[in-house]
Every structure is written in C-alpha cells, then in structure tokens.
Amino acid sequence: MNAMLVGADTLGNIPTVLESFGISIHRHLSGRNSSHQRKLDRLPAGTDMLILFTDFLGHNVMRHFRALASEQNVRFIACRRSVCALKQSLSGVGLCEQNACANCPNAAKRGKGKH
C-alpha cells in the first residue's frame, strides 16, 4: 500500500512504523515549504492512503487534502505526529502490523492470516 504523508518536517521513526504495517511512503509534503502550500488539484497517481499529521497543518490544508482523498476514494487518517498515535489510527481503520497477525485476537474472528 502506498501512502502520501502531509505534515511534519521530519518523519523520525514513522517510516519504520509504516513498513511494519506494509505501507510504503509514496510522497511526503511537510506543508511548510511554500511550494508545498500550493494546492494540488489531485493526489499523486498510485496513492492508496492519505495520512495527515494534524499538529503540523492548518485547518484549510487539512480540509483541502481530505476533499481530494474523498473525491478519489482514497482512505485517509488524521493523527498527531507520534508513533503511538499513528499505530492507534492505523489499527482503528482495520490495519494490523504484519508480524503481529499471528497473535492478534481479531485474526481468529476473521480467519487466519492478515485482515
């Protein structure tokens, strides 16, 4: 799954967390650079998920990217820029860490393997 990340100057440990969920970073916009603040007319091709880091974005920027995601039927999540908040948000939309599925109580409910 390819994700576009919006917000946060630096990502720190976030790429590692995304990899553990089977997500690769398709594109990252910090939102501070003036070229990043120009409104896009659509999300990049191949984007499967939009992740908005809310503690680094203004309301209008978030509203614009959420509208783009909705128009293109792309799933989006909004969370603070922290590993814990990101994990909680990804789990909240039904994704699980790849190596944790064997121990996940939801795996038994939905059948063996990934869900």
Helices and strands as residue ranges (DSSP letters): E 2-6, H 14-20, E 24-29, H 34-37, E 49-53, G 54-56, H 59-71, E 75-79, H 83-92, G 98-100, H 105-110
